[in-house]
Amino acid sequence: HNTTMDSDTCSAAPELCTGPTTTDENGGALQQLAVLTAGALSTMGLSTILLLQLDGISRRLLSPPRLLAKRRQEYRYAVTQCGEYSSLMIRQHVGGGKGLYAPKLEAIVWEKMSGADEDEMMALVEEILDVTKATPVIVAMEQDLEDKIDPNQYHLYLAFPPGKDTTTTPAPPAVYRRVRVPLVVFCEKLATAFEGQMTSTALCFVADASSGMGSEMLTTVVKDCNHGLATISNPSWMSLLALLISKSNTHNITTRQFERIIFSLCRLDAWRVRDSVGASKTVLFALPGQNCVPLLLPMIQKIFVHERHVFVYDGCCHSVEMGVSLRKQYGSSYRQQAVKEEWEEVSATPKVISATFPMAPLRHNRELPETLAKLNGVQASIVETWMASVDTFLDMKSKERKNFYTPFVCRMGFLMKRSGIGNGNGSDLSDLALKNVLQYVSGSRSRALPDEVMNAAVTSLNASRTKFEDAVKDCKLTAEEANLIEKCVFTHKSILIGEKTLLDTVQPKEDWSLKAAKKLKSCMCCAPGEGDEEDEDDDEATDENGESSGDKRKLDTAMPRAFASNAGGRSKYVDGKAAFAFDPTKFQ
């Protein structure tokens, strides 16, 4: 499905074109005025309350399709400005920090290489792969509009840390050596060099659909348990790349070239933290928020098909509460300052932007504008961001025979110790769920985790759980708001709420599996018998698209809305009410 999100293209349906029509000039003018006003308020860093008031006026004046188009222009503006501001903060960091950085000298401090500088670029690649030298950090990916030769070309901006006695990235700001290279040409050379390099380090990618709570919790636990994993959390360069992919005009950068860029930069960042990799020999990448998932996850999974992948998710209502708490804490401004002037903080995408502003909204959903129009602007943006992330997961799982996407599907309800989440007897499964996911991300399933590792992980999980519970305490949804959000989710024919859970969610147990048990042919009131496994012929029959033809012939009448428009294919959820299913919980 199309994941671009430019304001000059049609949105969820053909009637959602953002430009005014000859029959609705006043509506178009109001929409443009609302967008400009919202952008001005966001630029000034004014409160979310004022933005909500403006959105409330728009909800009364604009039709649902035009309201959604107006909101999506605001989302695009916020995400774009956040990317530019984050790059500016990184430039300041590698330019010596607030006290030393001189913006007026930017034009002369960068060593500039062109596509014709073959020898210079190869020398730079060799320097990067030198194990005795510090690896450069990624500053930005952007055009140089003052370049007289080719102002449309995208460049990669790299900064080499000072000093010769360390190979790690220093935390405090410093004056780095800064180099600008052609993005496509250089990344192809770098990718080729990394392909020829032997490595024993595994990569693990965490994709999120929980307003950032899941990826942050897992990253924090991995750090605190000290089990030999290096972490790269919410890297700003990934957000910049996702934004570039989403543009309608990327100046002839092909899909394959984007894949080579992703491969080379992921390997570059993993190489940068090589001194932090311990016994687990793993680098964990937390993708920057749920808004990047639709744009990055399919490419990352295709490139790193044999690496580890985690999809961590929460129910939509819980995710909205978490997103609202982020807006309440940080506001709606894209000008997010790092808590500390340290590399790990400065180089991270602000989570309030990556969790609550969709970058690749849902398409081909004609019912969505009407239902989203009943939500306030903050809730609507979070719902659409979450739905787009889950939609990507479902789309990839529907093609797993072809793309081999078999992630560890982690539900936050287990880790958050919510009652009724897969624990019919009321037992606490959080520690076991934590053990399972740690075994997966560290590659330790075949051997027991050390007691000190598990103890540190449980302590960290408890602290994170308390932190997030406190964060959403004052952001609880009313019954009416939850009902409106569920109606939005229902417009997506595959994301069913009620007693449902995402396909292949890992149930906490000692002998956990990445794949759900096969469907039973006997009725729900019977225990599984000898003839309950699916026919092998049905599993093996596939069409030209790599999808099971046997699946297409079956209709799961036990599922609510089984006769919806997409019910010709197997439902993407298991039935939580049936015996032997994984997760008897409300998907809300």
C-alpha positions in Angstrom: 0.0 0.0 0.0 1.1 3.6 -0.6 2.8 5.1 2.4 3.7 8.5 1.1 2.3 11.5 2.9 2.9 14.6 0.9 0.4 17.4 1.3 0.0 17.7 -2.5 -1.3 14.1 -2.9 -4.7 12.6 -2.1 -5.2 11.1 1.4 -7.3 8.2 2.5 -9.8 8.6 -0.3 -9.9 10.5 -3.6 -12.2 13.1 -2.1 -9.5 14.0 0.5 -7.4 16.1 -1.9 -6.0 18.9 0.2 -6.4 21.7 -2.4 -9.7 23.7 -2.5 -12.2 22.8 -5.3 -14.2 25.3 -7.3 -17.4 24.2 -5.4 -15.8 24.6 -1.9 -13.5 27.6 -2.1 -14.4 28.8 1.4 -13.7 25.3 2.9 -10.3 25.3 1.2 -9.4 28.7 2.4 -10.4 27.8 6.0 -8.3 24.7 5.8 -5.2 26.6 4.6 -5.7 29.3 7.2 -6.1 26.6 9.9 -2.9 24.8 8.8 -0.9 28.0 8.8 -2.2 29.1 12.2 -1.5 25.7 13.7 2.0 25.8 12.2 2.6 29.2 13.7 1.4 28.1 17.2 3.6 25.0 17.0 6.6 27.0 16.0 6.1 29.3 18.9 5.9 26.3 21.2 2.5 27.2 22.6 0.5 24.8 24.6 -1.4 21.8 23.4 -4.6 23.4 24.8 -4.4 26.2 22.2 -3.9 23.7 19.4 -6.8 21.7 20.6 -9.0 24.8 20.7 -8.0 25.5 17.1 -8.7 21.9 16.2 -12.1 22.1 17.8 -13.0 25.1 15.6 -11.9 23.1 12.5 -14.1 20.2 13.5 -17.1 22.5 13.5 -16.2 24.2 10.2 -14.7 21.5 8.0 -16.2 18.3 6.6 -14.5 15.1 7.9 -12.5 14.6 4.7 -11.2 18.2 4.7 -10.5 18.0 8.5 -8.4 14.9 8.0 -6.5 16.5 5.1 -5.9 19.6 7.2 -4.7 17.5 10.2 -2.3 15.6 7.9 -0.7 18.7 6.7 -0.1 19.7 10.3 1.4 16.3 11.0 3.7 16.6 8.0 4.8 20.1 9.0 5.6 18.9 12.6 7.5 15.8 11.5 9.5 17.8 8.9 10.4 20.6 11.2 11.3 18.2 14.0 13.8 16.5 11.6 15.4 19.8 10.6 15.6 20.9 14.3 17.1 17.6 15.4 19.8 17.9 12.7 20.5 21.4 13.9 21.0 20.2 17.5 23.4 17.4 16.3 25.3 20.0 14.2 25.6 22.1 17.4 26.8 19.0 19.4 29.6 18.1 16.9 30.5 21.7 16.5 31.6 22.1 20.1 28.3 22.5 21.9 26.2 25.6 22.8 29.3 27.6 23.8 31.5 27.0 20.7 29.1 26.3 17.8 29.2 28.9 15.1 26.4 28.5 12.6 27.9 31.1 10.2 30.9 28.8 9.7 28.9 25.8 8.6 29.7 26.4 5.0 33.5 26.2 5.5 33.9 23.6 8.2 32.7 20.6 6.2 35.1 18.7 3.9 33.0 18.2 0.8 33.3 15.3 -1.6 31.5 14.8 -4.9 30.6 11.7 -6.8 33.8 12.1 -8.9 36.1 11.9 -5.8 36.4 8.1 -6.0 39.8 7.8 -4.3 38.8 10.2 -1.5 35.6 8.3 -0.7 37.4 4.9 -0.7 40.0 6.3 1.7 37.2 7.5 3.9 35.6 4.0 3.9 38.9 2.4 4.8 39.2 4.9 7.7 35.8 4.0 8.9 36.6 0.3 8.9 39.9 0.9 10.8 39.3 -0.9 14.1 41.7 1.4 15.9 39.8 4.6 15.1 36.6 6.0 16.3 33.6 5.6 14.0 31.9 8.7 12.7 28.4 9.7 13.8 25.6 10.4 11.4 24.6 14.0 11.5 22.1 14.5 8.7 20.8 13.5 5.2 19.8 16.5 3.2 20.3 18.6 0.1 22.8 21.5 -0.1 20.7 24.2 -1.9 23.8 26.3 -2.2 25.6 23.6 -4.2 26.0 25.1 -7.7 26.8 21.8 -9.3 23.7 19.8 -8.2 21.5 21.4 -5.6 19.0 18.5 -5.8 21.5 15.8 -4.8 21.1 14.4 -1.3 24.3 14.3 0.9 25.3 12.3 3.9 26.9 14.4 6.7 29.3 12.5 8.9 31.3 13.7 11.9 34.5 12.0 13.2 35.1 12.2 17.0 38.3 14.0 18.1 41.1 12.1 19.9 43.2 9.1 19.0 43.0 7.1 22.2 39.4 5.9 22.1 37.2 4.2 19.6 33.9 5.1 21.3 31.7 8.1 20.8 32.3 10.7 23.5 29.2 11.7 25.4 29.8 15.4 25.8 29.9 17.8 22.9 33.2 18.4 21.1 34.6 19.8 17.9 34.4 16.9 15.4 36.0 16.6 12.0 33.0 16.9 9.6 32.7 15.4 6.1 29.9 15.7 3.5 29.6 12.9 0.9 27.1 12.0 -1.8 24.4 9.9 -0.1 23.7 7.2 -2.7 27.2 6.8 -4.1 29.0 6.7 -0.8 26.5 4.4 0.9 26.9 1.9 -2.0 30.6 1.9 -1.4 30.2 1.6 2.4 27.6 -1.3 2.0 30.0 -3.2 -0.3 32.8 -2.8 2.3 30.6 -4.0 5.2 29.5 -7.0 3.1 33.1 -8.0 2.8 33.7 -7.7 6.5 33.4 -10.7 8.8 31.4 -10.1 11.9 30.0 -12.2 14.8 27.7 -9.4 16.0 23.9 -10.0 15.5 21.4 -7.2 15.1 18.0 -7.0 16.8 15.3 -4.5 15.6 12.5 -3.4 17.8 9.4 -2.0 16.1 6.7 -0.3 18.2 3.0 0.1 18.3 2.5 1.3 21.9 3.3 5.1 21.6 6.9 4.3 22.4 6.3 2.6 25.8 7.3 -0.8 24.7 10.5 0.0 22.9 11.6 2.3 25.7 10.9 -0.3 28.3 12.8 -3.0 26.5 15.8 -0.8 25.8 15.9 0.3 29.4 15.8 -3.3 30.7 18.4 -4.4 28.2 20.7 -1.6 29.4 20.1 -2.2 33.1 20.5 -6.0 33.1 24.0 -5.7 31.5 23.8 -8.9 29.5 26.2 -7.9 26.8 23.9 -6.0 24.4 24.7 -2.6 23.0 21.7 -0.4 22.3 20.9 2.3 19.8 17.6 3.9 20.7 15.4 6.1 18.4 18.3 7.3 16.2 17.5 10.6 14.5 19.0 9.5 11.2 16.3 6.8 10.9 13.6 9.4 11.2 15.3 11.5 8.6 15.5 8.6 6.2 11.9 7.7 6.8 10.9 11.2 6.0 13.0 11.1 2.8 11.4 7.8 1.8 7.9 9.3 2.3 8.5 12.2 -0.2 6.9 12.0 -3.6 10.1 13.4 -5.2 13.3 11.8 -4.0 15.2 12.8 -7.1 15.5 9.4 -8.6 16.6 7.5 -5.5 15.3 4.0 -6.2 14.0 1.5 -3.7 17.1 -0.6 -4.1 19.3 2.4 -3.3 17.2 3.1 -0.2 17.8 -0.5 0.9 21.6 -0.1 0.4 21.5 3.2 2.4 19.6 1.5 5.3 22.0 -1.5 5.2 25.2 0.6 5.2 24.0 3.0 7.9 22.7 0.3 10.2 26.0 -1.5 9.9 27.9 1.8 10.4 26.0 2.6 13.6 26.4 -1.0 14.9 30.2 -0.7 14.2 30.3 2.6 16.1 29.1 0.9 19.3 31.3 -2.3 18.9 33.2 -1.6 22.2 29.9 -1.9 24.1 29.0 -5.3 22.7 29.6 -8.0 25.3 28.9 -11.7 25.7 25.5 -11.6 23.8 27.3 -10.2 20.7 24.1 -8.2 19.8 23.3 -4.6 18.9 19.6 -3.7 19.6 18.1 -1.0 17.4 14.9 0.6 18.7 13.2 2.1 15.7 12.2 5.7 16.3 8.6 5.5 17.4 5.5 4.0 15.8 5.3 6.6 13.1 8.4 5.3 11.3 7.3 1.6 11.3 5.3 1.7 8.0 8.2 3.3 6.1 11.2 1.5 7.6 10.2 -1.9 8.9 9.4 -3.6 5.5 12.8 -2.5 4.1 14.7 -3.4 7.3 13.1 -6.8 7.5 13.9 -7.5 3.8 17.5 -6.4 4.2 18.1 -8.1 7.5 15.8 -11.1 7.0 18.1 -13.4 9.1 18.5 -11.0 12.0 16.2 -10.8 15.1 13.0 -8.8 15.0 10.6 -7.8 17.8 7.2 -6.2 17.3 6.0 -4.8 20.6 2.5 -3.5 20.8 -0.3 -2.4 23.2 -4.0 -1.9 22.7 -5.1 1.3 20.9 -6.7 2.9 24.0 -3.7 2.2 26.2 -1.4 3.6 23.4 -3.6 6.8 23.2 -3.3 7.3 26.9 0.5 7.0 26.7 0.6 9.3 23.7 -1.5 11.9 25.4 0.8 11.8 28.5 3.7 12.5 26.2 1.9 15.5 24.7 1.1 16.7 28.2 4.7 16.3 29.4 6.5 17.7 26.3 3.9 19.8 24.5 3.3 19.8 20.7 6.3 21.8 19.7 8.9 20.2 17.4 11.6 22.2 19.2 12.4 19.4 21.7 15.6 20.0 23.8 17.6 17.1 25.0 17.6 16.6 28.7 21.4 16.4 28.8 23.9 17.7 26.2 25.1 14.1 25.6 25.3 12.2 22.4 22.8 9.5 23.3 20.2 12.2 24.2 21.0 14.7 21.4 21.0 12.0 18.6 17.6 10.6 19.6 14.3 11.5 17.8 12.0 13.2 20.3 9.5 10.5 21.3 6.6 12.9 21.5 6.9 13.4 17.8 7.7 9.9 16.7 4.9 8.4 18.9 2.0 10.8 18.2 2.4 12.3 14.7 1.8 9.9 11.8 4.3 10.0 9.0 2.6 7.4 6.7 -1.1 7.5 7.4 -3.6 4.8 6.4 -4.9 4.8 2.8 -8.0 3.3 1.2 -10.1 3.6 4.3 -13.2 5.5 3.4 -14.8 5.2 6.9 -11.8 6.6 8.7 -12.3 10.4 8.2 -15.8 10.2 9.7 -14.7 8.4 12.8 -11.5 10.4 13.4 -13.5 13.6 13.1 -15.2 12.7 16.3 -11.9 12.6 18.2 -9.9 15.7 19.3 -6.7 16.4 17.3 -4.3 14.8 19.8 -6.3 11.5 20.1 -6.9 11.4 16.3 -3.2 11.7 15.5 -2.2 9.0 17.9 -4.9 6.6 16.8 -3.8 7.0 13.1 -0.2 6.6 14.0 -0.9 3.4 16.0 -3.2 2.0 13.3 -0.6 2.6 10.6 2.0 0.7 12.5 -0.3 -2.3 13.3 -1.5 -2.3 9.6 2.1 -2.7 8.5 2.6 -5.6 10.8 -0.5 -7.3 9.6 0.4 -6.7 6.0 3.9 -8.2 6.5 2.5 -11.2 8.4 0.0 -11.9 5.6 3.0 -12.3 3.3 5.3 -14.3 5.7 5.6 -17.3 3.3 7.2 -14.9 0.9 9.1 -12.4 3.2 9.9 -14.8 6.1 8.8 -12.3 8.7 8.7 -14.2 12.0 9.2 -11.6 14.8 8.9 -12.0 18.5 5.4 -10.5 19.0 5.5 -8.9 22.4 2.3 -7.7 24.1 2.7 -4.9 26.7 -0.2 -6.2 28.7 2.0 -9.1 29.9 4.9 -6.9 31.0 2.5 -4.3 32.5 1.0 -7.0 34.7 -2.6 -6.1 33.7 -5.3 -8.4 35.1 -6.9 -10.8 32.7 -4.0 -10.8 30.2 -3.6 -14.4 29.3 -3.7 -15.4 33.0 -7.2 -16.9 33.6 -6.2 -17.9 37.2 -5.0 -14.3 38.0 -1.4 -15.3 38.2 1.4 -12.8 37.4 3.1 -13.7 34.1 5.2 -10.5 33.8 8.5 -12.1 34.9 8.1 -15.0 32.6 7.2 -12.7 29.7 10.3 -10.7 30.5 12.5 -13.8 30.5 11.1 -14.9 27.2 11.8 -11.6 25.4 15.3 -11.3 27.0 16.1 -14.8 25.8 15.1 -13.9 22.3 16.9 -10.5 21.9 20.1 -11.8 23.5 20.1 -15.1 21.6 20.1 -17.0 24.9 17.1 -19.4 24.5 19.2 -22.5 24.5 21.0 -21.5 27.8 19.7 -20.2 31.1 20.0 -16.5 31.8 22.3 -15.8 34.8 20.4 -15.0 38.1 22.0 -11.6 38.4 20.9 -10.7 34.9 17.3 -11.7 35.6 17.2 -10.0 39.0 18.5 -6.8 37.4 16.0 -7.1 34.6 13.0 -7.6 36.9 14.1 -4.6 39.1 14.3 -2.5 35.9 11.0 -3.7 34.6 9.3 -2.9 37.9 10.7 0.6 37.9 9.6 1.2 34.3 6.2 -0.2 35.0 5.8 2.3 37.9 7.0 5.1 35.7 4.6 4.5 32.9 1.6 3.9 35.3 2.3 7.2 36.9 2.6 8.9 33.5 -0.8 7.9 32.3 -2.6 8.3 35.7 -4.1 11.7 34.7 -4.6 10.8 31.1 -7.2 8.0 31.4 -9.9 7.9 28.7 -13.5 8.2 29.5 -15.9 5.4 28.4 -17.2 7.6 25.6 -13.7 8.4 24.4 -12.7 4.7 24.5 -15.9 3.8 22.5 -15.1 6.4 19.8 -11.5 5.1 19.5 -12.8 1.6 19.1 -15.0 2.7 16.3 -12.0 4.2 14.5 -10.1 0.9 14.9 -13.2 -1.0 13.6 -12.9 0.8 10.3 -9.8 -1.3 9.6 -11.3 -4.6 8.7 -8.4 -6.6 10.0 -7.8 -4.8 13.3 -10.6 -6.3 15.4 -11.1 -5.3 19.0 -12.9 -7.3 21.6 -11.3 -10.6 22.8 -8.5 -10.6 20.2 -4.8 -10.4 20.1 -2.3 -10.0 17.3 -1.4 -13.1 15.3 1.5 -15.1 16.8 1.7 -13.1 20.0 4.2 -15.0 22.2 2.5 -16.5 25.3 4.7 -16.4 28.4 5.8 -19.9 29.2 9.1 -21.8 29.4 8.7 -23.5 26.0 7.5 -20.3 24.1 7.2 -20.2 20.4 7.3 -17.5 17.7 4.4 -19.1 16.0 0.9 -19.7 17.2 -0.6 -23.2 17.4 -2.4 -24.3 14.3 -6.2 -23.8 14.1 -8.3 -26.6 15.4 -10.9 -28.3 13.2 -12.9 -29.6 16.1 -15.6 -27.4 17.7 -14.6 -25.0 20.4 -16.2 -27.0 23.2 -14.1 -30.1 22.5 -10.6 -30.9 23.5 -8.1 -31.2 20.6 -8.1 -34.6 19.1 -5.8 -36.5 16.8 -7.3 -35.1 13.7 -7.2 -31.4 14.7 -4.1 -30.4 12.9 -4.5 -28.6 9.6 -4.0 -30.4 6.3 -0.5 -30.2 5.0 -2.0 -29.8 1.5 -3.7 -26.6 2.6 -0.5 -25.2 4.1 1.5 -25.9 0.9 -1.0 -24.6 -1.7 0.1 -21.1 -2.6 -0.8 -18.7 -5.4 1.5 -16.7 -7.6 1.8 -14.1 -4.9 3.2 -16.6 -2.4 -0.1 -16.6 -0.3 -1.9 -19.7 0.7 -4.8 -20.5 -1.5 -6.1 -22.8 1.2 -6.3 -19.9 3.5 -8.3 -17.9 1.0 -11.0 -20.6 0.8 -11.6 -20.8 4.5 -14.0 -18.5 6.5 -13.5 -18.4 10.2 -17.1 -18.0 11.4 -16.1 -18.0 15.0 -14.6 -14.6 14.5 -16.7 -11.4 15.0 -17.2 -9.6 11.7 -16.0 -12.7 9.9 -18.1 -11.7 6.9 -16.4 -8.3 6.6 -15.0 -7.3 3.2 -11.7 -9.0 3.8 -13.0 -12.1 5.4 -12.0 -14.2 2.4 -8.6 -14.5 4.0 -7.8 -15.9 7.4 -8.2 -13.5 10.3 -5.1 -11.9 11.6 -6.1 -12.7 15.2 -6.5 -15.8 17.3 -9.7 -16.2 19.4 -8.9 -15.4 23.0 -12.2 -16.9 24.2 -11.5 -20.3 22.8 -9.6 -22.9 24.8 -6.0 -23.4 23.9 -5.7 -19.8 22.4 -3.0 -17.4 23.5 -4.5 -14.2 24.9 -8.0 -13.8 26.3 -8.0 -10.1 26.7 -9.8 -7.1 25.3 -8.0 -5.5 22.5 -8.5 -1.9 23.6 
